[in-house]
Amino acid sequence: MPDNETADEGEPGTFRASFPPGPAFQPGKNVMFFAAEEDSAGGREFEDIMLRRVPAAVAHRFRGAAGARGFTHAQYLTALVTLHEAMRKRADEGDAEAAALLDQLRLGTVSI
């Protein structure tokens, strides 16, 4: 239901929805809803990403490594993707050690 149809039912920009019956959706049990407006003009420079079910130790290391460098999570993720691209290039150019490590991590060359 659009915001303007329930504007008088709570905070501006919020809405209410009923949960379907059954165990799939239980209010108060880690249920989250996100909404984003699509830019009708085309591509965006930035996007939001939500990661779920990240192993606790990995999440802790990620946050700590980003913070220790004074990076936001987005800046750290960008650096990691850039690092992967550089390592992938080295592997594709014949660096057998880099290729073996990337293959071990299941980060082999893919086409998207």
C-alpha positions as CSV (number, residue, x, y, z in Angstrom):
1,M,0.0,0.0,0.0
2,P,1.5,3.4,-1.0
3,D,2.6,5.8,1.7
4,N,-0.1,8.4,0.8
5,E,-2.9,5.8,1.5
6,T,-1.9,5.4,5.1
7,A,-0.3,8.8,5.9
8,D,-2.6,9.3,8.9
9,E,-1.8,5.9,10.4
10,G,1.6,6.6,11.8
11,E,4.9,8.3,11.0
12,P,5.3,9.9,7.5
13,G,6.8,7.5,5.0
14,T,5.6,4.4,6.8
15,F,2.9,1.9,6.0
16,R,1.2,-1.1,7.6
17,A,0.8,-4.5,6.1
18,S,-0.8,-7.7,7.3
19,F,1.3,-10.8,7.5
20,P,0.2,-13.8,5.6
21,P,-0.9,-16.8,7.8
22,G,1.5,-19.5,8.6
23,P,5.0,-19.9,10.0
24,A,6.8,-18.1,7.1
25,F,6.3,-14.6,8.5
26,Q,6.1,-14.0,12.2
27,P,5.9,-10.4,13.4
28,G,8.8,-9.6,15.7
29,K,10.9,-12.5,14.5
30,N,13.7,-10.8,12.5
31,V,11.4,-9.6,9.7
32,M,12.7,-6.6,7.7
33,F,11.3,-4.7,4.9
34,F,13.2,-2.3,2.7
35,A,11.9,0.0,0.0
36,A,13.8,2.0,-2.6
37,E,12.7,4.3,-5.3
38,E,14.0,3.6,-8.7
39,D,15.6,6.6,-10.5
40,S,13.7,6.9,-13.7
41,A,16.6,8.7,-15.4
42,G,18.7,5.5,-15.6
43,G,21.9,4.4,-13.9
44,R,22.8,5.4,-10.4
45,E,26.3,6.1,-9.1
46,F,25.7,4.3,-5.8
47,E,23.5,1.4,-4.6
48,D,22.6,0.0,-1.2
49,I,23.5,-3.5,-0.4
50,M,22.2,-5.5,2.6
51,L,24.1,-8.6,3.5
52,R,22.4,-11.3,5.6
53,R,23.7,-14.5,7.2
54,V,27.3,-13.4,7.2
55,P,29.3,-15.6,9.6
56,A,29.8,-13.6,12.8
57,A,33.6,-13.9,12.8
58,V,33.7,-12.7,9.2
59,A,31.4,-9.8,9.9
60,H,33.6,-8.8,13.0
61,R,36.8,-9.0,10.9
62,F,35.2,-7.0,8.1
63,R,34.0,-4.2,10.4
64,G,37.3,-4.2,12.3
65,A,39.4,-4.1,9.2
66,A,37.4,-1.2,7.7
67,G,37.4,0.8,10.9
68,A,41.1,0.3,11.5
69,R,41.8,1.8,8.1
70,G,39.3,4.7,8.7
71,F,37.1,3.3,5.8
72,T,33.4,3.1,5.6
73,H,32.1,-0.4,4.9
74,A,31.4,0.7,1.3
75,Q,35.0,2.0,0.9
76,Y,36.5,-1.2,2.3
77,L,34.2,-3.4,0.0
78,T,35.3,-1.3,-3.0
79,A,39.0,-1.8,-2.1
80,L,38.4,-5.6,-1.8
81,V,36.7,-5.8,-5.1
82,T,39.5,-3.7,-6.7
83,L,42.1,-6.0,-5.1
84,H,40.3,-9.1,-6.4
85,E,40.2,-7.6,-9.9
86,A,44.0,-6.9,-9.7
87,M,44.7,-10.5,-8.5
88,R,42.4,-11.9,-11.2
89,K,44.3,-10.0,-13.8
90,R,47.7,-11.3,-12.5
91,A,46.3,-14.8,-12.6
92,D,44.9,-14.5,-16.1
93,E,48.3,-13.1,-17.2
94,G,50.1,-16.3,-16.0
95,D,50.8,-15.8,-12.3
96,A,50.3,-19.5,-11.3
97,E,50.4,-18.8,-7.5
98,A,47.7,-16.1,-7.8
99,A,45.6,-18.4,-10.0
100,A,45.9,-21.3,-7.6
101,L,44.9,-19.2,-4.6
102,L,42.0,-17.7,-6.4
103,D,40.8,-21.1,-7.6
104,Q,41.1,-22.4,-4.0
105,L,38.8,-19.6,-2.9
106,R,36.5,-20.3,-5.8
107,L,37.2,-16.9,-7.3
108,G,38.2,-18.1,-10.7
109,T,37.5,-16.1,-13.8
110,V,33.8,-15.8,-14.7
111,S,31.9,-13.9,-17.3
112,I,29.0,-11.7,-16.2
